[in-house]
């Protein structure tokens, strides 16, 4: 099939490349010509493991193309995937203006029947707005489909190529058959192809992320209870994870959830509930608990140093909201860095891939190092923020030699308290007794 993908962010680039890898002819479109020029030169605007190799291969095989000409791409395609951003307004409402703008451009560019597939995460009812918008602007027939994405940053390629399920909202059986044919190669292991109405498909994405966020927030609250009573959350977590009704995913305590999806989508789900006058207390509580967890970590660090923090250099390992991505959006690290700077501390940061973005964001306000141990030079403390694998087994003796004060605040519980204590460190983690 010939396919157009509107948007070349995390979703659009992964979707377009994954479809091309399965033999389709795909044109990824972005109005930013600079991004298109970079992609044509083989330079990806995002970091996602395994993606660059797929992009290069499919460009060389002439199945994947990049263009800033939406009309040309739409003119040649049967399927048009809308993968543009839906950031939050200041009041928390999702901004769907880019989605509707894309719908208008698609309508003007259509030369015949088209299937518009909305992959952008939008409030319930948005797909009907897309349909109404397009209908006003084109004489051609078309169908609109909801096909929410469930890609995890850092594992997006694998999630797309080997999905847990495919969800399609559609009210035409003929279009459903086309979508089944499109996704058949991805579901050969028997994973389900779920069909439903448009509004249910739209709400499914919010439901999934709200459930995930609730697990993270609840586990962090349980960790704080463990800490208060001198229990060890690592043991408690094992007891929780081995319950078949719960399982082991998203029950690791830490700094809370971040990124571009969970925070805004939990808030959006709460706002949708509020607008209809139904209960949203749990959703609001999830957001509040997540905020509280990050503030608690910051307060713990600042209370430890007191007024002397103005004379301290604090190192951070990791800045992205999770490992295997260069995405800083919604990262707890940014709030922590801002709080340390406001308190008068010097800040040194190492992240395996996000260094350039940190420099662009903070300039000379912080020191961004190219190597992990360089960030520890004469540091008065280390904050472990992101669970990059290279942080799992550090050279503890080298750390102790480099640091001026042997203090670690581990926001991801990567280390064993006794090992750190034996090495002479003051060690603080989440939900475990301090040493």
Secondary structure as UniProt FT lines:
FT   STRAND          2..6
FT   HELIX           10..21
FT   TURN            22..23
FT   STRAND          25..29
FT   HELIX           33..40
FT   TURN            41..42
FT   TURN            49..50
FT   HELIX           51..60
FT   TURN            61..62
FT   STRAND          64..67
FT   HELIX           70..76
FT   STRAND          79..82
FT   TURN            90..91
FT   HELIX           97..109
FT   STRAND          114..118
FT   TURN            124..125
FT   HELIX           126..137
FT   STRAND          142..146
FT   TURN            153..154
FT   HELIX           156..161
FT   STRAND          165..169
FT   HELIX           173..183
FT   HELIX           184..187
FT   TURN            188..189
FT   STRAND          192..196
FT   HELIX           198..229
FT   HELIX           233..241
FT   TURN            244..246
FT   TURN            249..250
FT   HELIX           262..276
FT   HELIX           281..305
FT   HELIX           306..311
FT   STRAND          313..317
FT   TURN            329..330
FT   HELIX           332..343
FT   STRAND          346..350
FT   TURN            352..354
FT   HELIX           355..362
FT   HELIX           363..365
FT   STRAND          367..368
FT   HELIX           373..376
FT   TURN            377..378
FT   STRAND          381..384
FT   HELIX           389..391
FT   TURN            392..393
FT   HELIX           396..402
FT   STRAND          407..410
FT   TURN            411..412
FT   HELIX           417..422
FT   TURN            423..424
FT   STRAND          426..428
//
